[in-house]
């Protein structure tokens, strides 16, 4: 399995949320690396073109006003893209990325999310003609309203949020 991770994901200086505590990403990566069976691959920043697949120019510009957040969110989206490309090649992949993205819609975001990482990755695969349909399983306790919004124009996608009891199909 390939683990998509960048050392910058350990940073906590871009956010004020309770989940951005030192040691959180280290704990996850230490457990994975200890196994010794995984290749760790570093992502690149998602491009403006990639971000615009899911978000309005206004939203992207608003996030870009905070340079550190924009850089981290673009790197996180790039991590989701890389993991999706690996998975498309039928290789198992896990994206250990921050900040999260399921509360980032086309024009706004909340809940510590900036860009809809999953939505960007899926829309990129679709734009490249690699997929026609998708299934998203979101196991967070909160509905991934951003993912639902970003993918709402795509009729052949299903978003399941079993913990939140709110789904888009």
N, C-alpha and C positions, 0 to 999 in steps of 0.2 A: 504494500500500500504506500502511496505517496502522501506525505503530509505537507500541505501548503502553509508556510509560516515565514514571517520576517521578524528579525530581532526587534524592529521598531514597534511591533505589536505589544511589546512589554512596556512601552511608554505609557505613562498615565498623565502627562502634563497637558494633554489636549482636551481633557474632559473633567467634569466635576461629579459624575454619577458614582454611586456607591459600588458599582461593579468595576470601576476603574481603580482598583486598589493594587498596590505593588504585590507581586507574588502570584496573582491569579493566572496569568498566562504561563508563568514559569512552572507552576504546579501541573498544569495540563501537559506542557511540553516535556517536563521531566519524566512524567509517567509514560508518555509515548516513546521517548528516546531510550528510556530504561529497557524497554522491550527489545531494542536493537534490530528490529526487523523492518523498519520503515525508512524510506528515503525522504529527507526534508528538502523541499524545493522552495526557493524564494520567489515571490511574485514581483511584478512591476506595477507601477501606478496605472490605473485605468485611464484611458485617453478621454479627452473631452467628447469625442465622438461616441465612445462607449457609454459615458455618463448620460449623454443626451438621448440614448435609446429609451431611458426610463424617466428622465427628469427634464423639467422645463429649464430654459436658459436662466430664468429668474431664480429658480431654486438653486441651481448650480452656482450662480453668482453670489447668492446669499451665503452659501456654505463657504465659498472662496474668500469671503471677508475675514474669516478666521483661518489664517495660513496653516497653523498646526493641525486644526481639525480637517481642513480640506486635504492636506497631504495624507493624513492617516485614513480618512474615509476613501480617498482615491486608491490608496494601497490595499485597503480591505476589499474594495470592489475588484481590484486587479487580482486579488487572491481568489475571490469567488469565480472570476472568469477562468483563471488557470486551473482550478479544481474541476470546473465543468468541462474544460477541454481535455483534461486527463481522463475524466470519467467517460466522456464521449468515445475515447479510444478503448473503452472497456477495461480500464485499469481502476482499481479502487482508489479513491482519493478522499481526504479529509481536509477541509479548510479551517485551520485554527487561526481565525482572524478577528480583529476588533478595529473599529467599532461595529456593532451589529447593524442591521438594516431593515428589519421587517416593519418598522413604523415610519419609513420614509416613502412618501407618496410622490406623485409627479411634481407637485407644487409646494410641498411642506414636509416637515419631519418633526418628530417628537420622540420621547422615550429613549434618548441617548443615541438615536439612529440619525445618520446624515444622508446616505445613499442606499438605495434598495439593492444590496449586493446580489441576492438571489435573482431578483428581477432583471438586473443588468446582465448577468451571466446567461440567463435563459433567452432573453431578447437578442443577445449577440449571437448565440447559437442559431436562433431562428432566422435572424437577418442574413446569416451566412448560408442559409438553406440546409443546415445540418439536422434540424429537428422540426417537426410539425406540431407536436403536442408535448405536454409536460405535466408532471404531477409534483406538487410541493407539499411536503409534510412538515408542518411547523409545530413543534412540541413545546413552545413557550406557553406560559400560563395566560399570556395576553394575546388577543387576536392580532395577526400580522396584517393590520389594515393597510399598511403601505404596499405590501406585496400584492394584496388583493386589488388595490387601486392601480398599481403599475401594470398589472397583467389583465385588467378588466376588459380590454378590447380584444383579447385573444380568446376565441371561443373554445379552442381545444386545449385548455389548461384547467387543472383542478388544484385548488389550494385547500388543504385540510388542516384545520386547527383543532384537534380533538380535545386538548386541555382547556381551550377557551370556549368550545362549543359553537364556534362561528366559522362557517366554511363558504367557499366560493367554488361552484362547479358549473 
